[in-house]
Amino acid sequence: MTLTQIDIDSDALAEAMHLSGARTKKETVNTALREYTARHRRIAALERYADLASGWDYEEWRRHRDEAKGSGA
């Protein structure tokens, strides 16, 4: 844990405390930082999956699957 002194918008902090139910400023800031990083990790993961899905070809997949099963149909 690092001790850091920063200026924080009092109105934004009060609203964040109210919305999160946090009881302390420290708890509010730590929760906000964790949620911020988690949100950006989720966005990055969704973008990676979207990139993978954009090149996905169902017919090609089906042909490989059928060949692997030996059905050919």
N, C-alpha and C positions, 0 to 999 in steps of 0.2 A: 504494500500500500504506500502510495506517495502522497505527501502533504503538499498541496498546491493551493496558492491563493490566487483567485481570479474574480473579476467582476462579472456578476450574472444579472441578467434582466430580472428584476424582482417580480414584475407582473407575470412573466413567462414561468418563473420558478413557482410562484403561488398557484398558477393554473395547473402546472404539471403535478404539483403535490396533491392538489384537489382531485385531478383525474386519475392519478395512480393510486391514491390512498396511502401514499408514503407519509410517514410521520416526521421525517427529518429532511433537511436540505441534502445532506450527504446521501441518504437513501434514494432520494429523488434523482439526484445527478447520476449516481451509479446505475440505477434502473434505466434511466434515459440512455446512458452510454451503452449498456448491454443490449437494449432494444434496438438502438441505432445500428450497431454492428451486426446483430442477428438479421435485421431487415435487409441490409446490404448484402449479406451472405446469401440470403434467400433469393434476392434479385439476381445475383451473379449466377446462382445455380439454375434458375429458370431461364436465363439467357443462354447458358450452355446447352440445356436440354432443347430449347427452341432451335438453336443452331443445328444440333444433331437431327432433330425432327424435320427440319426444312429439306434435308437431302434424302429423307426416307422414302422408299418406293415400295408400296405394298405388293405390286405384281412381282417385282424382283425378289422380295422376301418370300412370297408364296412359292415361287418357282424353286428357290433354294431349299425351302422347307420340304416341298414335295419330293425333290430329288434326294434329300437326306433321308426321308422316310421310305424312299423307293417306290412311291406310288406313281410319280410322273403325271398325275392328273390334277 
